[in-house]
Amino acid sequence: MRLARAILLTICSASAQQFTVAQLEHQPLTNDSIVTLAKAGFDELFILQLIRQSRTNFDTSVEGLVALKKAGVSRDLIRLMAMPQPSPPTVPAAAPAKIPPKKHGLFRRSSSPRSDGTG
């Protein structure tokens, strides 16, 4: 009976580490989650995009960054984690400004100088 409980606890703890879309939406990415994704063989581009689109709570201390490197996380991923690029602000598309129509007319220039001496 104790063996069954131990096996059950092991299985439950292992399944608790699996990432689901629902978990990623509610929980920020951490150093551990990036290491888990990298070791699971996820494509680096996928992880980079996931970092850019997710909430994050990375440990970017010297010890945290060294631990990432020792765990085999790529330089590009570590760089993005340590120095995230700000996303461009999302601005709703504004309606084009209405420019009043130009009034076209003929202007006649006088070839003679003005009487006030300005022209």
TORKEGU-247145 format. One record per residue (C-alpha): chain; y, x negated, z; residue in three letters; residue number from 1. Coordinates in Angstrom, 2 decimals, always signed. Layout:
R  kette       yy       xx       zz  rest   nr
R      A        Y        X        Z   Ala  NUM
...
// end
This chain:
R  kette       yy       xx       zz  rest   nr
R      A    +0.00    +0.00    +0.00   Met    1
R      A    +2.41    -2.83    +0.83   Arg    2
R      A    +1.61    -4.48    -2.47   Leu    3
R      A    +2.45    -1.26    -4.34   Ala    4
R      A    +5.80    -1.05    -2.52   Arg    5
R      A    +6.57    -4.68    -3.33   Ala    6
R      A    +5.79    -4.12    -6.99   Ile    7
R      A    +7.84    -0.94    -7.04   Leu    8
R      A   +10.82    -2.71    -5.45   Leu    9
R      A   +10.55    -5.55    -7.94   Thr   10
R      A   +10.48    -3.14   -10.87   Ile   11
R      A   +13.42    -1.15    -9.49   Cys   12
R      A   +15.54    -4.25    -8.94   Ser   13
R      A   +14.75    -5.54   -12.43   Ala   14
R      A   +15.65    -2.23   -14.03   Ser   15
R      A   +18.88    -2.09   -12.03   Ala   16
R      A   +20.03    -5.21   -13.89   Gln   17
R      A   +19.66    -3.59   -17.29   Gln   18
R      A   +22.96    -2.70   -18.96   Phe   19
R      A   +23.59    +0.73   -20.33   Thr   20
R      A   +26.63    +2.00   -22.16   Val   21
R      A   +27.41    +4.33   -19.27   Ala   22
R      A   +27.41    +1.42   -16.81   Gln   23
R      A   +29.65    -0.66   -19.02   Leu   24
R      A   +32.15    +2.19   -19.27   Glu   25
R      A   +32.46    +2.49   -15.49   His   26
R      A   +31.87    -1.03   -14.22   Gln   27
R      A   +33.90    -4.05   -15.26   Pro   28
R      A   +32.17    -7.02   -16.87   Leu   29
R      A   +31.59    -9.94   -14.51   Thr   30
R      A   +30.42   -13.52   -14.92   Asn   31
R      A   +26.89   -12.39   -14.06   Asp   32
R      A   +26.91    -9.68   -16.71   Ser   33
R      A   +28.05   -12.17   -19.37   Ile   34
R      A   +25.32   -14.64   -18.34   Val   35
R      A   +22.73   -11.84   -18.47   Thr   36
R      A   +23.86   -10.76   -21.95   Leu   37
R      A   +23.93   -14.35   -23.24   Ala   38
R      A   +20.47   -15.14   -21.86   Lys   39
R      A   +19.12   -11.89   -23.30   Ala   40
R      A   +20.06   -13.19   -26.74   Gly   41
R      A   +23.00   -10.96   -27.57   Phe   42
R      A   +25.09   -12.24   -30.45   Asp   43
R      A   +28.20   -14.17   -29.37   Glu   44
R      A   +30.44   -12.05   -31.57   Leu   45
R      A   +29.09    -8.90   -29.90   Phe   46
R      A   +29.83   -10.32   -26.44   Ile   47
R      A   +33.33   -11.41   -27.53   Leu   48
R      A   +34.09    -7.91   -28.80   Gln   49
R      A   +32.63    -6.37   -25.67   Leu   50
R      A   +34.89    -8.55   -23.49   Ile   51
R      A   +37.95    -7.55   -25.53   Arg   52
R      A   +37.14    -3.84   -25.26   Gln   53
R      A   +35.96    -3.65   -21.65   Ser   54
R      A   +37.44    -3.88   -18.22   Arg   55
R      A   +36.70    -7.27   -16.74   Thr   56
R      A   +36.55    -8.90   -13.35   Asn   57
R      A   +35.76   -12.53   -14.14   Phe   58
R      A   +35.66   -15.39   -11.67   Asp   59
R      A   +37.76   -17.97   -13.50   Thr   60
R      A   +37.87   -20.47   -10.66   Ser   61
R      A   +36.64   -23.97   -11.42   Val   62
R      A   +33.33   -23.19    -9.73   Glu   63
R      A   +32.97   -19.95   -11.70   Gly   64
R      A   +33.65   -21.64   -15.03   Leu   65
R      A   +31.26   -24.51   -14.26   Val   66
R      A   +28.55   -22.01   -13.33   Ala   67
R      A   +29.05   -20.24   -16.68   Leu   68
R      A   +28.72   -23.55   -18.56   Lys   69
R      A   +25.58   -24.50   -16.62   Lys   70
R      A   +24.11   -21.07   -17.40   Ala   71
R      A   +24.47   -21.80   -21.11   Gly   72
R      A   +27.45   -19.56   -21.95   Val   73
R      A   +29.29   -20.86   -25.02   Ser   74
R      A   +32.68   -22.54   -24.89   Arg   75
R      A   +34.27   -19.73   -26.91   Asp   76
R      A   +33.06   -17.07   -24.49   Leu   77
R      A   +34.20   -19.08   -21.48   Ile   78
R      A   +37.58   -19.67   -23.12   Arg   79
R      A   +38.05   -15.95   -23.77   Leu   80
R      A   +37.02   -15.13   -20.21   Met   81
R      A   +39.41   -17.68   -18.71   Ala   82
R      A   +42.34   -17.12   -21.06   Met   83
R      A   +42.16   -13.59   -22.46   Pro   84
R      A   +44.38   -12.80   -25.39   Gln   85
R      A   +46.60    -9.80   -24.75   Pro   86
R      A   +45.80    -6.92   -27.03   Ser   87
R      A   +48.62    -5.71   -29.19   Pro   88
R      A   +50.22    -2.64   -27.66   Pro   89
R      A   +49.08    +0.63   -29.11   Thr   90
R      A   +52.10    +2.40   -30.47   Val   91
R      A   +51.69    +5.90   -31.81   Pro   92
R      A   +52.71    +6.21   -35.41   Ala   93
R      A   +56.30    +7.38   -35.45   Ala   94
R      A   +57.57    +9.82   -37.98   Ala   95
R      A   +59.61    +8.08   -40.63   Pro   96
R      A   +63.30    +8.06   -39.82   Ala   97
R      A   +65.25   +10.53   -41.85   Lys   98
R      A   +67.90    +8.74   -43.80   Ile   99
R      A   +70.73   +10.93   -44.97   Pro  100
R      A   +70.95   +11.10   -48.73   Pro  101
R      A   +73.44    +8.76   -50.29   Lys  102
R      A   +76.49   +10.34   -51.77   Lys  103
R      A   +76.90    +9.10   -55.24   His  104
R      A   +80.33    +9.09   -56.71   Gly  105
R      A   +82.49    +7.19   -59.04   Leu  106
R      A   +85.07    +4.94   -57.57   Phe  107
R      A   +87.91    +3.85   -59.69   Arg  108
R      A   +89.45    +0.53   -58.94   Arg  109
R      A   +93.00    +0.07   -59.64   Ser  110
R      A   +93.81    -3.02   -61.61   Ser  111
R      A   +97.28    -3.13   -60.18   Ser  112
R      A   +97.89    -4.67   -56.75   Pro  113
R      A   +98.39    -2.34   -53.83   Arg  114
R      A  +101.86    -1.63   -52.69   Ser  115
R      A  +101.02    -2.72   -49.12   Asp  116
R      A  +100.15    -6.23   -50.35   Gly  117
R      A   +96.43    -6.15   -49.43   Thr  118
R      A   +94.91    -6.11   -52.77   Gly  119
// end
